[in-house]
Amino acid sequence: RALIATGMHELMQRPGLSRELETDPALLPAAIEEMLRWSTPLHHFRRTATRDCEIAGQPVRENERVVLLYTSANFDEAVFADPMRFDIRRNPNPHLAFGHGIHLCLGANLARLEARIFFEEFFRHFTGIEATGEARRIRSNLVNGHKYMFGGRCNKYANIRKKKVFNEADVIDYIEKRNDILFKECAPNPEELIRKKDFVVGIPRCFSIYTLWPLYSWFFHTLG
């Protein structure tokens, strides 16, 4: 969720880049890598040194704890040219959003695929998106991302390009119609879920990967 939410948020802040991706979907793979660098879903992990070594001149002894700050690494000016610029054409882009080596995230390629399909379908159905409210970030020293970005306004592809507003009634109606047991366990009371505003680009933050695809279906078919 952090990848798609952060990517969408950055595109809403930069409409020109959004139009470029809409016009040329071939840019999406590089853009998704930049979204990953920019989002860095986890701030850090901690590891234990298995032997004495030295890292950037700092001696590390066997069994000492080492904290890996991925957020810092992905904006390292020694590695990335102009790291504070969101560049959908950045190449190379050796980010550490998925970790590295034997600890590389097993779901890395699945996450890339999900993001690519999401944005391909989004740009196929809509000509743009704009925020209708302020995004809130998660307050955490581990998880990096948005708590919610509730609300959005899109231009829909049609003979008459009218605005489509994502509102609470649409979400409640969709949740109440679903019979998916995971959906019901996660959101037994849709109105309460809405009231808490635990949404990320229209996706309740408690949903697992198994409930994301029905929500994508709702996004493109129920609202579209």
PEWOHU-V282324 format. One record per pair of residues at least 12 apart in sequence whose C-alpha atoms are under 6 Angstrom apart, sorted by the first residue. I is the first residue (numbers start at 1). J is the second residue. Records with the same first field share a line. If there is no record, write none. Layout:
I=J  J
//
This chain:
2=41  145
3=36  39
5=201
6=39
7=35
12=130
22=123
30=88  89
31=88
34=88
36=97
37=74  95  97
40=71  97
41=144
42=142  143  144
43=69  70  71  142
44=68  69  70
45=67  68
46=66  67
47=65  66
48=63  64  65
49=62  63  64
50=62  63
74=95
125=157
126=155  156  157
127=155
128=154  155
129=153  154
130=152  153
131=152
132=151  152
135=149
136=148
148=198  199  200
149=200  201
150=199  202
151=166
152=166
153=165
172=190
//
